[in-house]
Amino acid sequence: MGETTRLEELKRRVEADPASIAFASLAEEYRRAARFDEAVEASRAGLRFHPTYVSARVTLGRSLMELGLYDQAERELHVVARSTPDNLAARRALGDLYWRQADLVHALEQLQLASGLAPGDGELTEMVRELELEVAALQPPDEMGTGVEAAAEAVVEPVPAPVAAIEALERFYRAIVRRRAAGPGVGTAEVAAAPPTHRDVEPTEQRRAS
């Protein structure tokens, strides 16, 4: 069954029974097809019947994030993180959300939690390592304390990101994209000096959980 055929079938099932749990799959198919408004609508409609359906709420959060509705996305993803702290998809999505807003400390915090839930994910481990270096580099010498942990404790409320933080974030993103393009076995440091490509222009959601 093709993606379009599957989406239409799911849509028919939900239209026939608005309380069907098929809404979660329908919303995810919309998200995968970059039909984010429809993903949000399908998620919210189904969550009225099934408010504890965790995967659907993650889909909702991710779709809101793609629409630039960061505050709403954060609220939805934190509902999942509070109810199921070991939800890998929610942690990665929160990391992506903070990363897009240049909030490096909170992005690192969420990605560290995600890495702990998926220790075998080499890409995630590499991202955490690179982001740890970026966060440490942004701390003044007299405020670094014991390292990244001290930096995390020092941030109580998110603040507008300075230009240096945004530039550091862009460097980190470009290094990750080039490492992927270079293929397996090539570290981020080995490709950091490569010239930017059209994929480096602005961040997009590079990783999507199945």
PyRosetta script that sets phi, psi and omega in degrees:
from pyrosetta import init, pose_from_sequence

init()
pose = pose_from_sequence("MGETTRLEELKRRVEADPASIAFASLAEEYRRAARFDEAVEASRAGLRFHPTYVSARVTLGRSLMELGLYDQAERELHVVARSTPDNLAARRALGDLYWRQADLVHALEQLQLASGLAPGDGELTEMVRELELEVAALQPPDEMGTGVEAAAEAVVEPVPAPVAAIEALERFYRAIVRRRAAGPGVGTAEVAAAPPTHRDVEPTEQRRAS")
pose.set_psi(1, 123.9)
pose.set_omega(1, 178.8)
pose.set_phi(2, -69.1)
pose.set_psi(2, 165.8)
pose.set_omega(2, -177.7)
pose.set_phi(3, -61.7)
pose.set_psi(3, -42.0)
pose.set_omega(3, -179.6)
pose.set_phi(4, -64.7)
pose.set_psi(4, -43.3)
pose.set_omega(4, 179.4)
pose.set_phi(5, -63.1)
pose.set_psi(5, -42.8)
pose.set_omega(5, 178.9)
pose.set_phi(6, -63.1)
pose.set_psi(6, -42.7)
pose.set_omega(6, -179.6)
pose.set_phi(7, -62.2)
pose.set_psi(7, -44.4)
pose.set_omega(7, -179.8)
pose.set_phi(8, -64.8)
pose.set_psi(8, -37.6)
pose.set_omega(8, 177.9)
pose.set_phi(9, -64.4)
pose.set_psi(9, -44.5)
pose.set_omega(9, 178.2)
pose.set_phi(10, -63.2)
pose.set_psi(10, -39.9)
pose.set_omega(10, 179.0)
pose.set_phi(11, -61.7)
pose.set_psi(11, -42.5)
pose.set_omega(11, 178.5)
pose.set_phi(12, -63.5)
pose.set_psi(12, -40.6)
pose.set_omega(12, -179.8)
pose.set_phi(13, -63.4)
pose.set_psi(13, -41.8)
pose.set_omega(13, -179.0)
pose.set_phi(14, -71.9)
pose.set_psi(14, -37.3)
pose.set_omega(14, 177.5)
pose.set_phi(15, -64.4)
pose.set_psi(15, -36.5)
pose.set_omega(15, 179.1)
pose.set_phi(16, -72.5)
pose.set_psi(16, -31.5)
pose.set_omega(16, -179.2)
pose.set_phi(17, -143.0)
pose.set_psi(17, 91.3)
pose.set_omega(17, -177.7)
pose.set_phi(18, -58.0)
pose.set_psi(18, -19.6)
pose.set_omega(18, 179.7)
pose.set_phi(19, -90.7)
pose.set_psi(19, 1.9)
pose.set_omega(19, -178.8)
pose.set_phi(20, -65.0)
pose.set_psi(20, 141.2)
pose.set_omega(20, 177.7)
pose.set_phi(21, -73.1)
pose.set_psi(21, -4.3)
pose.set_omega(21, 175.9)
pose.set_phi(22, -63.9)
pose.set_psi(22, -12.7)
pose.set_omega(22, 179.5)
pose.set_phi(23, -59.0)
pose.set_psi(23, -34.6)
pose.set_omega(23, -177.9)
pose.set_phi(24, -64.9)
pose.set_psi(24, -43.5)
pose.set_omega(24, 177.9)
pose.set_phi(25, -67.8)
pose.set_psi(25, -37.7)
pose.set_omega(25, 178.7)
pose.set_phi(26, -62.8)
pose.set_psi(26, -46.8)
pose.set_omega(26, -179.8)
pose.set_phi(27, -61.1)
pose.set_psi(27, -40.9)
pose.set_omega(27, 179.7)
pose.set_phi(28, -67.1)
pose.set_psi(28, -37.8)
pose.set_omega(28, 177.0)
pose.set_phi(29, -64.1)
pose.set_psi(29, -39.8)
pose.set_omega(29, 175.8)
pose.set_phi(30, -61.4)
pose.set_psi(30, -43.0)
pose.set_omega(30, -179.1)
pose.set_phi(31, -62.9)
pose.set_psi(31, -45.5)
pose.set_omega(31, -179.9)
pose.set_phi(32, -62.4)
pose.set_psi(32, -29.1)
pose.set_omega(32, 179.4)
pose.set_phi(33, -87.9)
pose.set_psi(33, 7.5)
pose.set_omega(33, -179.4)
pose.set_phi(34, 62.4)
pose.set_psi(34, 26.8)
pose.set_omega(34, 175.0)
pose.set_phi(35, -99.8)
pose.set_psi(35, 71.6)
pose.set_omega(35, -166.7)
pose.set_phi(36, -70.4)
pose.set_psi(36, -36.4)
pose.set_omega(36, 177.3)
pose.set_phi(37, -61.0)
pose.set_psi(37, -42.9)
pose.set_omega(37, 179.8)
pose.set_phi(38, -69.8)
pose.set_psi(38, -33.1)
pose.set_omega(38, 176.6)
pose.set_phi(39, -63.9)
pose.set_psi(39, -42.3)
pose.set_omega(39, 178.5)
pose.set_phi(40, -63.9)
pose.set_psi(40, -46.0)
pose.set_omega(40, -178.8)
pose.set_phi(41, -61.5)
pose.set_psi(41, -45.6)
pose.set_omega(41, -179.4)
pose.set_phi(42, -65.9)
pose.set_psi(42, -40.1)
pose.set_omega(42, 179.8)
pose.set_phi(43, -63.1)
pose.set_psi(43, -49.4)
pose.set_omega(43, -176.7)
pose.set_phi(44, -65.6)
pose.set_psi(44, -37.5)
pose.set_omega(44, 178.9)
pose.set_phi(45, -62.9)
pose.set_psi(45, -44.9)
pose.set_omega(45, -179.2)
pose.set_phi(46, -72.3)
pose.set_psi(46, -34.3)
pose.set_omega(46, -179.1)
pose.set_phi(47, -68.0)
pose.set_psi(47, -19.1)
pose.set_omega(47, 174.0)
pose.set_phi(48, -65.1)
pose.set_psi(48, -31.3)
pose.set_omega(48, 177.4)
pose.set_phi(49, -90.7)
pose.set_psi(49, -32.1)
pose.set_omega(49, -175.4)
pose.set_phi(50, -130.3)
pose.set_psi(50, 70.8)
pose.set_omega(50, -173.6)
pose.set_phi(51, -64.6)
pose.set_psi(51, -17.8)
pose.set_omega(51, -178.8)
pose.set_phi(52, -99.6)
pose.set_psi(52, 11.8)
pose.set_omega(52, -179.6)
pose.set_phi(53, -76.6)
pose.set_psi(53, 96.8)
pose.set_omega(53, -169.1)
pose.set_phi(54, -61.8)
pose.set_psi(54, -48.1)
pose.set_omega(54, -175.4)
pose.set_phi(55, -62.8)
pose.set_psi(55, -33.8)
pose.set_omega(55, 178.9)
pose.set_phi(56, -68.1)
pose.set_psi(56, -35.5)
pose.set_omega(56, 178.7)
pose.set_phi(57, -70.6)
pose.set_psi(57, -33.2)
pose.set_omega(57, 174.6)
pose.set_phi(58, -65.3)
pose.set_psi(58, -43.6)
pose.set_omega(58, 176.7)
pose.set_phi(59, -58.3)
pose.set_psi(59, -42.5)
pose.set_omega(59, 178.7)
pose.set_phi(60, -61.4)
pose.set_psi(60, -47.0)
pose.set_omega(60, 179.8)
pose.set_phi(61, -60.6)
pose.set_psi(61, -44.5)
pose.set_omega(61, 179.6)
pose.set_phi(62, -63.8)
pose.set_psi(62, -40.0)
pose.set_omega(62, -178.6)
pose.set_phi(63, -68.4)
pose.set_psi(63, -40.6)
pose.set_omega(63, 176.6)
pose.set_phi(64, -62.0)
pose.set_psi(64, -38.4)
pose.set_omega(64, 178.2)
pose.set_phi(65, -62.2)
pose.set_psi(65, -42.9)
pose.set_omega(65, 179.8)
pose.set_phi(66, -65.5)
pose.set_psi(66, -25.1)
pose.set_omega(66, 178.0)
pose.set_phi(67, -86.3)
pose.set_psi(67, -0.3)
pose.set_omega(67, 180.0)
pose.set_phi(68, 80.8)
pose.set_psi(68, 11.2)
pose.set_omega(68, 179.7)
pose.set_phi(69, -92.3)
pose.set_psi(69, 70.9)
pose.set_omega(69, -169.5)
pose.set_phi(70, -65.9)
pose.set_psi(70, -40.0)
pose.set_omega(70, -179.4)
pose.set_phi(71, -62.9)
pose.set_psi(71, -43.8)
pose.set_omega(71, 179.2)
pose.set_phi(72, -66.0)
pose.set_psi(72, -41.3)
pose.set_omega(72, 179.4)
pose.set_phi(73, -61.9)
pose.set_psi(73, -43.3)
pose.set_omega(73, -179.9)
pose.set_phi(74, -61.3)
pose.set_psi(74, -42.2)
pose.set_omega(74, 179.5)
pose.set_phi(75, -60.9)
pose.set_psi(75, -46.3)
pose.set_omega(75, -177.3)
pose.set_phi(76, -65.4)
pose.set_psi(76, -43.0)
pose.set_omega(76, -178.1)
pose.set_phi(77, -69.0)
pose.set_psi(77, -32.8)
pose.set_omega(77, 178.2)
pose.set_phi(78, -72.7)
pose.set_psi(78, -27.4)
pose.set_omega(78, 173.5)
pose.set_phi(79, -59.4)
pose.set_psi(79, -43.4)
pose.set_omega(79, 179.3)
pose.set_phi(80, -68.6)
pose.set_psi(80, -45.5)
pose.set_omega(80, -177.6)
pose.set_phi(81, -61.5)
pose.set_psi(81, -35.2)
pose.set_omega(81, 179.0)
pose.set_phi(82, -73.9)
pose.set_psi(82, -39.3)
pose.set_omega(82, -176.9)
pose.set_phi(83, -79.7)
pose.set_psi(83, -33.8)
pose.set_omega(83, 178.9)
pose.set_phi(84, -135.4)
pose.set_psi(84, 82.1)
pose.set_omega(84, -175.4)
pose.set_phi(85, -58.5)
pose.set_psi(85, -21.2)
pose.set_omega(85, -178.5)
pose.set_phi(86, -95.3)
pose.set_psi(86, 19.9)
pose.set_omega(86, 179.7)
pose.set_phi(87, -80.6)
pose.set_psi(87, 106.4)
pose.set_omega(87, -175.6)
pose.set_phi(88, -62.6)
pose.set_psi(88, -44.0)
pose.set_omega(88, -177.7)
pose.set_phi(89, -60.6)
pose.set_psi(89, -40.8)
pose.set_omega(89, -179.6)
pose.set_phi(90, -67.6)
pose.set_psi(90, -40.6)
pose.set_omega(90, -179.9)
pose.set_phi(91, -65.0)
pose.set_psi(91, -43.6)
pose.set_omega(91, 179.2)
pose.set_phi(92, -65.4)
pose.set_psi(92, -39.3)
pose.set_omega(92, 179.4)
pose.set_phi(93, -65.9)
pose.set_psi(93, -39.8)
pose.set_omega(93, 176.9)
pose.set_phi(94, -64.8)
pose.set_psi(94, -40.1)
pose.set_omega(94, 176.0)
pose.set_phi(95, -59.1)
pose.set_psi(95, -44.0)
pose.set_omega(95, 179.0)
pose.set_phi(96, -64.2)
pose.set_psi(96, -41.6)
pose.set_omega(96, -179.2)
pose.set_phi(97, -60.2)
pose.set_psi(97, -49.2)
pose.set_omega(97, -179.7)
pose.set_phi(98, -68.3)
pose.set_psi(98, -36.6)
pose.set_omega(98, 178.3)
pose.set_phi(99, -59.8)
pose.set_psi(99, -43.0)
pose.set_omega(99, 179.7)
pose.set_phi(100, -63.6)
pose.set_psi(100, -27.1)
pose.set_omega(100, 179.9)
pose.set_phi(101, -93.8)
pose.set_psi(101, 7.9)
pose.set_omega(101, 179.8)
pose.set_phi(102, 62.6)
pose.set_psi(102, 26.4)
pose.set_omega(102, 174.8)
pose.set_phi(103, -93.7)
pose.set_psi(103, 81.3)
pose.set_omega(103, -170.8)
pose.set_phi(104, -64.1)
pose.set_psi(104, -38.8)
pose.set_omega(104, -176.9)
pose.set_phi(105, -63.6)
pose.set_psi(105, -47.9)
pose.set_omega(105, -179.6)
pose.set_phi(106, -71.8)
pose.set_psi(106, -32.3)
pose.set_omega(106, 174.8)
pose.set_phi(107, -61.8)
pose.set_psi(107, -44.6)
pose.set_omega(107, 179.4)
pose.set_phi(108, -62.6)
pose.set_psi(108, -42.7)
pose.set_omega(108, -179.6)
pose.set_phi(109, -56.9)
pose.set_psi(109, -46.8)
pose.set_omega(109, -178.3)
pose.set_phi(110, -70.0)
pose.set_psi(110, -38.4)
pose.set_omega(110, 179.8)
pose.set_phi(111, -71.6)
pose.set_psi(111, -29.8)
pose.set_omega(111, 173.7)
pose.set_phi(112, -65.0)
pose.set_psi(112, -42.0)
pose.set_omega(112, 177.1)
pose.set_phi(113, -63.6)
pose.set_psi(113, -41.3)
pose.set_omega(113, 178.8)
pose.set_phi(114, -63.7)
pose.set_psi(114, -42.2)
pose.set_omega(114, 179.9)
pose.set_phi(115, -63.0)
pose.set_psi(115, -36.6)
pose.set_omega(115, 177.5)
pose.set_phi(116, -65.5)
pose.set_psi(116, -28.6)
pose.set_omega(116, 178.7)
pose.set_phi(117, -82.7)
pose.set_psi(117, -19.9)
pose.set_omega(117, -179.6)
pose.set_phi(118, -134.4)
pose.set_psi(118, 68.4)
pose.set_omega(118, -175.9)
pose.set_phi(119, -61.8)
pose.set_psi(119, -20.6)
pose.set_omega(119, -179.9)
pose.set_phi(120, -86.7)
pose.set_psi(120, -1.0)
pose.set_omega(120, -178.6)
pose.set_phi(121, -84.7)
pose.set_psi(121, 97.0)
pose.set_omega(121, -176.9)
pose.set_phi(122, -63.7)
pose.set_psi(122, -37.9)
pose.set_omega(122, 179.7)
pose.set_phi(123, -62.8)
pose.set_psi(123, -43.8)
pose.set_omega(123, 179.5)
pose.set_phi(124, -65.1)
pose.set_psi(124, -40.9)
pose.set_omega(124, 178.0)
pose.set_phi(125, -60.9)
pose.set_psi(125, -42.0)
pose.set_omega(125, 179.4)
pose.set_phi(126, -66.1)
pose.set_psi(126, -40.3)
pose.set_omega(126, 178.3)
pose.set_phi(127, -61.7)
pose.set_psi(127, -43.8)
pose.set_omega(127, 179.3)
pose.set_phi(128, -62.2)
pose.set_psi(128, -44.2)
pose.set_omega(128, -179.1)
pose.set_phi(129, -60.9)
pose.set_psi(129, -46.0)
pose.set_omega(129, -179.8)
pose.set_phi(130, -65.2)
pose.set_psi(130, -40.1)
pose.set_omega(130, -178.5)
pose.set_phi(131, -70.2)
pose.set_psi(131, -33.8)
pose.set_omega(131, 174.8)
pose.set_phi(132, -59.4)
pose.set_psi(132, -41.8)
pose.set_omega(132, 178.9)
pose.set_phi(133, -65.4)
pose.set_psi(133, -40.9)
pose.set_omega(133, -179.8)
pose.set_phi(134, -65.9)
pose.set_psi(134, -43.3)
pose.set_omega(134, -179.7)
pose.set_phi(135, -63.7)
pose.set_psi(135, -44.6)
pose.set_omega(135, -179.7)
pose.set_phi(136, -62.7)
pose.set_psi(136, -37.0)
pose.set_omega(136, -177.7)
pose.set_phi(137, -68.9)
pose.set_psi(137, -24.0)
pose.set_omega(137, -178.0)
pose.set_phi(138, -85.5)
pose.set_psi(138, -9.5)
pose.set_omega(138, -177.7)
pose.set_phi(139, -87.4)
pose.set_psi(139, 130.9)
pose.set_omega(139, 174.3)
pose.set_phi(140, -59.4)
pose.set_psi(140, 147.3)
pose.set_omega(140, -176.9)
pose.set_phi(141, -52.3)
pose.set_psi(141, -37.7)
pose.set_omega(141, -176.8)
pose.set_phi(142, -82.0)
pose.set_psi(142, -0.7)
pose.set_omega(142, 179.6)
pose.set_phi(143, -118.2)
pose.set_psi(143, 3.3)
pose.set_omega(143, -175.3)
pose.set_phi(144, -74.4)
pose.set_psi(144, -26.8)
pose.set_omega(144, 177.5)
pose.set_phi(145, 56.8)
pose.set_psi(145, -128.8)
pose.set_omega(145, -178.2)
pose.set_phi(146, -91.8)
pose.set_psi(146, 2.9)
pose.set_omega(146, 178.6)
pose.set_phi(147, 129.3)
pose.set_psi(147, -146.8)
pose.set_omega(147, -175.8)
pose.set_phi(148, -62.1)
pose.set_psi(148, -35.2)
pose.set_omega(148, -178.6)
pose.set_phi(149, -61.5)
pose.set_psi(149, -42.1)
pose.set_omega(149, 179.3)
pose.set_phi(150, -64.6)
pose.set_psi(150, -37.9)
pose.set_omega(150, 178.6)
pose.set_phi(151, -64.5)
pose.set_psi(151, -41.1)
pose.set_omega(151, 179.9)
pose.set_phi(152, -64.0)
pose.set_psi(152, -40.9)
pose.set_omega(152, -179.4)
pose.set_phi(153, -68.0)
pose.set_psi(153, -29.3)
pose.set_omega(153, -176.5)
pose.set_phi(154, -72.9)
pose.set_psi(154, -20.7)
pose.set_omega(154, -177.7)
pose.set_phi(155, -95.5)
pose.set_psi(155, 113.8)
pose.set_omega(155, 180.0)
pose.set_phi(156, -97.6)
pose.set_psi(156, -47.2)
pose.set_omega(156, 178.7)
pose.set_phi(157, -122.7)
pose.set_psi(157, 142.7)
pose.set_omega(157, 175.6)
pose.set_phi(158, -59.9)
pose.set_psi(158, 139.4)
pose.set_omega(158, 178.7)
pose.set_phi(159, -124.2)
pose.set_psi(159, 158.2)
pose.set_omega(159, 178.5)
pose.set_phi(160, -55.4)
pose.set_psi(160, 134.1)
pose.set_omega(160, -175.8)
pose.set_phi(161, -73.3)
pose.set_psi(161, 132.4)
pose.set_omega(161, 175.1)
pose.set_phi(162, -70.9)
pose.set_psi(162, 165.8)
pose.set_omega(162, -179.4)
pose.set_phi(163, -57.8)
pose.set_psi(163, -39.0)
pose.set_omega(163, -178.9)
pose.set_phi(164, -61.3)
pose.set_psi(164, -38.3)
pose.set_omega(164, -179.6)
pose.set_phi(165, -67.0)
pose.set_psi(165, -41.4)
pose.set_omega(165, -179.9)
pose.set_phi(166, -64.9)
pose.set_psi(166, -42.7)
pose.set_omega(166, 179.0)
pose.set_phi(167, -64.0)
pose.set_psi(167, -40.2)
pose.set_omega(167, 178.6)
pose.set_phi(168, -63.4)
pose.set_psi(168, -39.5)
pose.set_omega(168, 179.9)
pose.set_phi(169, -64.8)
pose.set_psi(169, -41.3)
pose.set_omega(169, 179.3)
pose.set_phi(170, -64.8)
pose.set_psi(170, -39.9)
pose.set_omega(170, 177.1)
pose.set_phi(171, -61.5)
pose.set_psi(171, -43.1)
pose.set_omega(171, 179.6)
pose.set_phi(172, -61.4)
pose.set_psi(172, -45.7)
pose.set_omega(172, -179.4)
pose.set_phi(173, -62.0)
pose.set_psi(173, -46.8)
pose.set_omega(173, -179.0)
pose.set_phi(174, -61.9)
pose.set_psi(174, -37.9)
pose.set_omega(174, 179.9)
pose.set_phi(175, -64.4)
pose.set_psi(175, -41.2)
pose.set_omega(175, 178.9)
pose.set_phi(176, -64.4)
pose.set_psi(176, -44.9)
pose.set_omega(176, -178.9)
pose.set_phi(177, -62.6)
pose.set_psi(177, -43.2)
pose.set_omega(177, -178.7)
pose.set_phi(178, -68.7)
pose.set_psi(178, -35.0)
pose.set_omega(178, 177.6)
pose.set_phi(179, -61.6)
pose.set_psi(179, -41.6)
pose.set_omega(179, 178.0)
pose.set_phi(180, -63.6)
pose.set_psi(180, -43.4)
pose.set_omega(180, -178.3)
pose.set_phi(181, -65.7)
pose.set_psi(181, -29.5)
pose.set_omega(181, -178.1)
pose.set_phi(182, -73.8)
pose.set_psi(182, -19.1)
pose.set_omega(182, 177.0)
pose.set_phi(183, 97.6)
pose.set_psi(183, 174.5)
pose.set_omega(183, -177.6)
pose.set_phi(184, -60.3)
pose.set_psi(184, 146.1)
pose.set_omega(184, 173.8)
pose.set_phi(185, 87.1)
pose.set_psi(185, -1.1)
pose.set_omega(185, -180.0)
pose.set_phi(186, -107.2)
pose.set_psi(186, 122.8)
pose.set_omega(186, -177.2)
pose.set_phi(187, -78.5)
pose.set_psi(187, 161.9)
pose.set_omega(187, -179.5)
pose.set_phi(188, -60.3)
pose.set_psi(188, -40.7)
pose.set_omega(188, -177.7)
pose.set_phi(189, -62.2)
pose.set_psi(189, -30.5)
pose.set_omega(189, -176.6)
pose.set_phi(190, -73.8)
pose.set_psi(190, -19.2)
pose.set_omega(190, -177.7)
pose.set_phi(191, -115.2)
pose.set_psi(191, 1.1)
pose.set_omega(191, -175.4)
pose.set_phi(192, -62.2)
pose.set_psi(192, -28.0)
pose.set_omega(192, -176.9)
pose.set_phi(193, -87.3)
pose.set_psi(193, -2.8)
pose.set_omega(193, -178.5)
pose.set_phi(194, -66.3)
pose.set_psi(194, 149.5)
pose.set_omega(194, -179.9)
pose.set_phi(195, -67.4)
pose.set_psi(195, 148.3)
pose.set_omega(195, -179.6)
pose.set_phi(196, -61.2)
pose.set_psi(196, 151.6)
pose.set_omega(196, 174.2)
pose.set_phi(197, -115.2)
pose.set_psi(197, 176.9)
pose.set_omega(197, 179.7)
pose.set_phi(198, -63.1)
pose.set_psi(198, -20.4)
pose.set_omega(198, 179.8)
pose.set_phi(199, -76.8)
pose.set_psi(199, -11.1)
pose.set_omega(199, -176.8)
pose.set_phi(200, -89.8)
pose.set_psi(200, -3.0)
pose.set_omega(200, -168.4)
pose.set_phi(201, -63.5)
pose.set_psi(201, -49.2)
pose.set_omega(201, 178.2)
pose.set_phi(202, -148.6)
pose.set_psi(202, 151.1)
pose.set_omega(202, -177.0)
pose.set_phi(203, -64.3)
pose.set_psi(203, 142.0)
pose.set_omega(203, 169.2)
pose.set_phi(204, -134.1)
pose.set_psi(204, 169.1)
pose.set_omega(204, -179.7)
pose.set_phi(205, -74.8)
pose.set_psi(205, 106.3)
pose.set_omega(205, -174.9)
pose.set_phi(206, -85.5)
pose.set_psi(206, -23.7)
pose.set_omega(206, -174.9)
pose.set_phi(207, -121.9)
pose.set_psi(207, 126.4)
pose.set_omega(207, 177.9)
pose.set_phi(208, -124.8)
pose.set_psi(208, 126.0)
pose.set_omega(208, 177.4)
pose.set_phi(209, -72.5)
pose.set_psi(209, 147.5)
pose.set_omega(209, -179.9)
pose.set_phi(210, -67.2)
pose.dump_pdb("model.pdb")
